[in-house]
Structure formats: C-alpha cells, structure tokens
C-alpha cells in the first residue's frame, strides 16, 4: 500500500520544499522524525557554506534521512556540490532541466534525484536521464507552478508513461488530508507531497501572520504579480489577501524593482529589503507591512483549519488513509451493485 513508503522512507508523505527558508531545519527534522520525507530549500544564490550549515543543523535535530531542494533557475552549482558532499538522502530539482550529468554525479555520491515536473514532456525527459522518482505538480499547487495541467489528469498520464520503469510517482498540488492522499494513490501515485499544509505547522519558519492567513483565507489565485524582476516568467498561486485583490491587475510593465521598501527579512543569515510586489514571503524574522507581502498557497487551503505540529499532520494522513481505504474500499463494499447505484 502507498503508505508503506517510498525511496526507503517509512511513509509516502513528503513535505514539499518551501522557499526561501520556510522549510528550515526544525520543520524538516520534525517531518523526518515522524517518518516522512522532509526537504530543506537551498539558497537562491551560491552559498555552499550556508547550505552545509543548514544540513548540519538538521542532522543535529534528527538521525533520519532527509532531502534538499534546488531551483535550477538560480545559481546552484556550488550549492549542489555541497549537498552531494554532505550526502543527503535526496536531491529535489525544479524549474530547469534535470541533466543526465547531474543524475550521474548524484548517484556517485549515493544521493537520489527527484525532479518536480508539470508536464508529460518533462516527465519523459526525467525518465530518460534515470531519475529515482518524479514529483508531478498540478496547477492546484501553491507557490511557483511550472505546468498548466490539473493533477487529476496529469498524474495518471505520467503513471502510464513510466509503466515498467521502477520510478515512484509523488503527487503534488492541493493535497491536504487523507482524502487527497487516497485519491492520489487511486490515480497511481506512490506518495504525496504537501506544501501549504506543512507551511501551517508549528515548526515551519513562516511568519505567524502568514500562517494565520492560511487558516483564515480560503481562496487562491494563479497570477504573475509578484517577483517579476527577480524571477521572470514564473507564475505562482497566492492567497487572495486584501492587498493582492487591490493589485491583482498590476500592469505587465510594472515590477518590484522600483517599488517602495515595505519590510525587512533575515534570510539565510543575510538581511534583505522587501519591496512591494517582491516574491519573498514573510518568515519568522520579517518586520514591516506583513499583510502586503506575497503569501503563496495551494488550492487545498480551504481544508486547512488549524496550525498543527508536523508529526500530527503525518499521523492524520497515514492513519486517516488506512482507515479510509478499509472503510470505503474494502472488498465487500465495492461491488457491481454499489457502482451501478
């Protein structure tokens, strides 16, 4: 069964990487200690020493394996070198081509490679270069969204594509609870990756106001209003905050570069000024006008009603999925009679 785990992990529950530093050592370690697969997020600049520090800090909090995610659209070669030298369990890559050379290098270091993809074409390329698993991201996902397809249609197509290859598929986008987990299993996934649900945990490094908004607000929108200068051509799904609703029709020639500074954050040890329309979410250190900052979230946000410990999220997912499968899909319940009524 799907909850028996993937890639050698106890459960098929993955905490998706949350940038720039929201999935920090505390969250990743809490997920690992609860039997899930947690991912740190590499800095968006070359900072191998910082990368090593993050990995070592996480190792001080857990003796279980975990992963690191790298956005290939940003400078990353030195960071990846540090990740492979530290021999973390899994390297997650996205927003860029996962090349065969990288997969070979990682495998030589004993590190598994998992790209996140948003289309069938990307999945095909990933299979060809010999990756260890694939994360299929649907349009429902929060944060930066690479594809245009919904998860319920894209996922089974990817599953069909890799039939015969020993490559687990992990579903991402709008999954929050055991129902989404079981639905993903039914569509052929072996695991699920949750971002927004893990953002709204006690251990996440998100600002308390951001966490509260994830609980309070129930609607998201796919947009390109935030971070246009720093990361062009990268649409994203955000919470429909009052600030966003006021500015959602921002003319396409406008971006954050000439906007007023609305706050400051300490990110990976470096103080950053946050301009209006910047693509940087508020973390625990952020000061200023938090409510006017970007808040990424997936469509599953309407199912998130409380901040929980990460271990409780995993427990509810796993136990809930087991109970749901026994209750709803036990052989005596599924009969032609039931299906026909």
C-alpha positions as semicolon CSV with decimal commas, in nm:
position;residue;x (nm);y (nm);z (nm)
1;X;0,000;0,000;0,000
2;X;0,109;0,358;-0,066
3;X;0,170;0,443;0,299
4;X;0,434;0,171;0,322
5;X;0,674;0,430;0,197
6;X;0,883;0,543;-0,097
7;X;1,256;0,575;-0,158
8;X;1,324;0,381;0,161
9;X;1,120;0,618;0,381
10;X;0,866;0,489;0,629
11;X;0,566;0,668;0,478
12;X;0,485;0,804;0,134
13;X;0,436;1,152;0,280
14;X;0,665;1,426;0,153
15;X;0,697;1,779;0,290
16;X;0,746;1,989;-0,022
17;X;1,025;2,248;-0,007
18;X;0,907;2,593;0,098
19;X;1,118;2,890;-0,003
20;X;1,316;3,083;0,065
21;X;1,372;2,935;0,412
22;X;1,024;2,838;0,538
23;X;1,109;2,467;0,541
24;X;1,409;2,506;0,768
25;X;1,589;2,252;0,987
26;X;1,314;2,248;1,254
27;X;1,035;2,154;1,010
28;X;1,245;1,910;0,806
29;X;1,366;1,732;1,120
30;X;1,014;1,712;1,264
31;X;0,890;1,555;0,938
32;X;1,183;1,310;0,930
33;X;1,132;1,211;1,293
34;X;0,765;1,136;1,216
35;X;0,855;0,902;0,928
36;X;0,805;1,144;0,638
37;X;1,048;1,284;0,382
38;X;1,130;1,650;0,452
39;X;1,309;1,893;0,222
40;X;1,527;2,191;0,304
41;X;1,538;2,460;0,040
42;X;1,880;2,563;-0,096
43;X;1,953;2,938;-0,101
44;X;1,868;3,118;-0,426
45;X;2,234;3,222;-0,459
46;X;2,560;3,034;-0,443
47;X;2,611;2,984;-0,068
48;X;2,770;2,643;-0,012
49;X;2,877;2,719;0,346
50;X;2,523;2,824;0,435
51;X;2,396;2,508;0,264
52;X;2,627;2,290;0,472
53;X;2,519;2,471;0,786
54;X;2,151;2,406;0,713
55;X;2,218;2,036;0,652
56;X;2,426;2,001;0,970
57;X;2,170;2,190;1,179
58;X;1,902;1,949;1,053
59;X;2,123;1,650;1,132
60;X;2,161;1,778;1,488
61;X;1,781;1,753;1,523
62;X;1,726;1,414;1,357
63;X;1,919;1,098;1,280
64;X;1,673;1,017;0,999
65;X;1,746;1,090;0,633
66;X;1,605;1,398;0,453
67;X;1,647;1,593;0,130
68;X;1,737;1,931;-0,015
69;X;1,559;2,111;-0,300
70;X;1,733;2,329;-0,556
71;X;1,575;2,571;-0,803
72;X;1,778;2,533;-1,121
73;X;1,671;2,881;-1,244
74;X;1,907;3,037;-0,987
75;X;2,287;2,994;-0,947
76;X;2,325;2,649;-0,790
77;X;2,641;2,458;-0,891
78;X;2,835;2,520;-0,569
79;X;2,525;2,451;-0,359
80;X;2,469;2,117;-0,532
81;X;2,835;2,028;-0,482
82;X;2,793;2,091;-0,107
83;X;2,470;1,888;-0,098
84;X;2,638;1,590;-0,266
85;X;2,945;1,616;-0,041
86;X;2,715;1,613;0,263
87;X;2,545;1,303;0,117
88;X;2,185;1,396;0,198
89;X;1,936;1,126;0,102
90;X;1,753;1,302;-0,182
91;X;1,811;1,596;-0,415
92;X;1,487;1,755;-0,543
93;X;1,533;1,977;-0,851
94;X;1,286;2,201;-1,030
95;X;1,240;2,489;-1,266
96;X;1,509;2,384;-1,509
97;X;1,631;2,079;-1,694
98;X;1,746;1,782;-1,488
99;X;2,051;1,674;-1,686
100;X;2,198;1,324;-1,704
101;X;2,535;1,454;-1,576
102;X;2,369;1,576;-1,256
103;X;2,193;1,241;-1,203
104;X;2,523;1,052;-1,256
105;X;2,709;1,284;-1,012
106;X;2,437;1,246;-0,750
107;X;2,427;0,868;-0,786
108;X;2,806;0,852;-0,748
109;X;2,762;1,036;-0,416
110;X;2,483;0,797;-0,311
111;X;2,216;1,067;-0,344
112;X;1,879;1,002;-0,511
113;X;1,745;1,257;-0,762
114;X;1,381;1,362;-0,778
115;X;1,271;1,629;-1,025
116;X;0,938;1,810;-0,992
117;X;0,763;1,826;-1,328
118;X;0,447;1,991;-1,459
119;X;0,400;1,827;-1,798
120;X;0,422;1,492;-1,974
121;X;0,718;1,615;-2,182
122;X;0,917;1,698;-1,870
123;X;0,830;1,359;-1,721
124;X;0,954;1,184;-2,035
125;X;1,289;1,368;-2,015
126;X;1,322;1,282;-1,646
127;X;1,271;0,911;-1,714
128;X;1,532;0,923;-1,992
129;X;1,803;1,062;-1,762
130;X;1,749;0,793;-1,497
131;X;1,590;0,978;-1,205
132;X;1,486;0,789;-0,889
133;X;1,133;0,927;-0,853
134;X;0,920;1,203;-1,006
135;X;0,709;1,467;-0,835
136;X;0,407;1,555;-1,051
137;X;0,289;1,908;-0,974
138;X;-0,066;2,007;-1,065
139;X;-0,188;2,359;-1,134
140;X;-0,359;2,346;-0,792
141;X;-0,023;2,382;-0,614
142;X;0,082;2,691;-0,421
143;X;0,393;2,894;-0,493
144;X;0,561;2,878;-0,833
145;X;0,372;2,649;-1,068
146;X;0,555;2,510;-1,368
147;X;0,274;2,348;-1,569
148;X;-0,079;2,411;-1,690
149;X;-0,247;2,079;-1,613
150;X;-0,457;1,979;-1,315
151;X;-0,326;1,693;-1,103
152;X;-0,620;1,460;-1,164
153;X;-0,549;1,449;-1,539
154;X;-0,170;1,484;-1,546
155;X;-0,090;1,228;-1,275
156;X;-0,239;0,915;-1,439
157;X;-0,079;1,010;-1,771
158;X;0,264;1,024;-1,606
159;X;0,191;0,694;-1,427
160;X;0,106;0,535;-1,765
161;X;0,419;0,684;-1,923
162;X;0,656;0,531;-1,669
163;X;0,481;0,196;-1,651
164;X;0,752;-0,071;-1,649
165;X;1,017;0,162;-1,504
166;X;1,080;0,132;-1,133
167;X;1,019;0,502;-1,068
168;X;0,780;0,602;-0,790
169;X;0,549;0,893;-0,866
170;X;0,473;1,152;-0,599
171;X;0,161;1,368;-0,638
172;X;0,169;1,740;-0,552
173;X;-0,088;2,016;-0,572
174;X;-0,388;2,081;-0,349
175;X;-0,339;1,772;-0,128
176;X;-0,406;1,844;0,238
177;X;-0,569;1,544;0,407
178;X;-0,620;1,167;0,387
179;X;-0,883;1,203;0,114
180;X;-0,634;1,370;-0,117
181;X;-0,375;1,106;-0,025
182;X;-0,609;0,817;-0,112
183;X;-0,721;0,991;-0,432
184;X;-0,357;1,025;-0,539
185;X;-0,298;0,654;-0,465
186;X;-0,603;0,568;-0,675
187;X;-0,457;0,769;-0,963
188;X;-0,134;0,564;-0,943
189;X;0,092;0,771;-0,717
190;X;0,306;0,603;-0,452
191;X;0,334;0,914;-0,237
192;X;0,208;1,268;-0,186
193;X;0,391;1,598;-0,142
194;X;0,225;1,867;0,069
195;X;0,344;2,227;0,080
196;X;0,072;2,455;0,216
197;X;-0,033;2,205;0,484
198;X;0,325;2,190;0,617
199;X;0,356;2,568;0,598
200;X;0,072;2,586;0,852
201;X;0,261;2,382;1,113
202;X;0,419;2,481;1,443
203;X;0,768;2,406;1,312
204;X;0,751;2,598;0,984
205;X;0,956;2,919;0,966
206;X;0,669;3,121;0,816
207;X;0,566;3,443;0,990
208;X;0,274;3,389;1,234
209;X;0,054;3,629;1,032
210;X;0,122;3,425;0,715
211;X;0,027;3,104;0,897
212;X;-0,287;3,269;1,031
213;X;-0,390;3,385;0,683
214;X;-0,353;3,028;0,552
215;X;-0,603;2,918;0,817
216;X;-0,839;3,216;0,774
217;X;-0,849;3,263;0,396
218;X;-0,994;3,000;0,163
219;X;-0,925;3,129;-0,186
220;X;-0,617;3,144;-0,406
221;X;-0,536;3,284;-0,748
222;X;-0,287;3,191;-1,021
223;X;-0,102;3,513;-1,105
224;X;0,233;3,666;-1,204
225;X;0,215;3,987;-1,000
226;X;0,496;3,909;-0,755
227;X;0,872;3,888;-0,814
228;X;0,861;3,968;-1,186
229;X;1,206;4,131;-1,192
230;X;1,390;3,864;-0,995
231;X;1,223;3,558;-1,142
232;X;1,057;3,648;-1,474
233;X;0,814;3,409;-1,643
234;X;0,740;3,226;-1,318
235;X;0,365;3,231;-1,247
236;X;0,253;3,145;-0,897
237;X;-0,052;3,068;-0,685
238;X;-0,115;3,305;-0,394
239;X;-0,369;3,367;-0,120
240;X;-0,635;3,620;-0,215
241;X;-0,533;3,866;0,055
242;X;-0,688;4,216;0,057
243;X;-0,354;4,354;-0,070
244;X;-0,347;4,109;-0,360
245;X;-0,708;4,184;-0,454
246;X;-0,623;4,555;-0,474
247;X;-0,325;4,494;-0,704
248;X;-0,411;4,176;-0,896
249;X;-0,442;4,366;-1,226
250;X;-0,095;4,522;-1,194
251;X;0,011;4,629;-1,548
252;X;0,258;4,385;-1,701
253;X;0,532;4,650;-1,736
254;X;0,538;4,707;-1,358
255;X;0,757;4,505;-1,119
256;X;0,909;4,519;-0,773
257;X;1,239;4,685;-0,871
258;X;1,121;5,047;-0,842
259;X;0,867;4,996;-0,561
260;X;0,888;5,123;-0,203
261;X;1,051;4,907;0,066
262;X;0,775;4,763;0,286
263;X;0,981;4,548;0,522
264;X;1,296;4,355;0,601
265;X;1,383;3,988;0,648
266;X;1,685;3,793;0,761
267;X;1,716;3,511;0,504
268;X;1,992;3,252;0,540
269;X;2,187;3,497;0,754
270;X;2,160;3,791;0,512
271;X;1,939;4,093;0,573
272;X;1,712;4,162;0,274
273;X;1,490;4,459;0,199
274;X;1,143;4,352;0,087
275;X;0,992;4,577;-0,178
276;X;0,626;4,588;-0,263
277;X;0,542;4,307;-0,514
278;X;0,861;4,116;-0,421
279;X;0,832;3,738;-0,449
280;X;0,962;3,677;-0,096
281;X;0,717;3,550;0,167
282;X;0,745;3,674;0,528
283;X;0,946;3,447;0,758
284;X;0,977;3,449;1,135
285;X;1,224;3,741;1,129
286;X;1,029;3,965;0,889
287;X;0,935;4,314;1,004
288;X;0,723;4,577;0,830
289;X;0,393;4,558;0,644
290;X;0,349;4,178;0,656
291;X;-0,007;4,189;0,519
292;X;0,116;4,347;0,193
293;X;0,372;4,074;0,123
294;X;0,321;3,777;-0,106
295;X;0,165;3,471;0,056
296;X;0,186;3,158;-0,158
297;X;-0,074;2,887;-0,101
298;X;-0,231;2,598;-0,291
299;X;-0,598;2,539;-0,368
300;X;-0,623;2,299;-0,075
301;X;-0,602;2,596;0,162
302;X;-0,979;2,585;0,227
303;X;-0,924;2,248;0,401
304;X;-0,670;2,386;0,648
305;X;-0,841;2,496;0,969
306;X;-0,565;2,492;1,230
307;X;-0,192;2,510;1,287
308;X;-0,069;2,161;1,381
309;X;0,262;2,000;1,475
310;X;0,420;1,842;1,163
311;X;0,408;1,499;1,329
312;X;0,032;1,533;1,372
313;X;-0,011;1,619;1,002
314;X;0,170;1,297;0,909
315;X;-0,014;1,087;1,169
316;X;-0,354;1,207;1,045
317;X;-0,259;1,149;0,682
318;X;-0,132;0,796;0,735
319;X;-0,390;0,674;0,986
320;X;-0,669;0,853;0,800
321;X;-0,570;0,697;0,467
322;X;-0,556;0,349;0,618
323;X;-0,899;0,393;0,780
324;X;-1,050;0,543;0,465
325;X;-0,927;0,257;0,247
326;X;-1,063;-0,002;0,491
327;X;-1,396;0,178;0,530
328;X;-1,467;0,290;0,176
329;X;-1,277;0,044;-0,039
330;X;-1,295;-0,286;0,148
331;X;-1,379;-0,564;-0,097
332;X;-1,724;-0,629;0,045
333;X;-1,823;-0,265;-0,007
334;X;-1,713;-0,239;-0,367
335;X;-1,943;-0,448;-0,576
336;X;-2,107;-0,402;-0,912
337;X;-2,426;-0,325;-0,724
338;X;-2,266;-0,029;-0,543
339;X;-2,107;0,103;-0,859
340;X;-2,433;0,080;-1,050
341;X;-2,647;0,257;-0,792
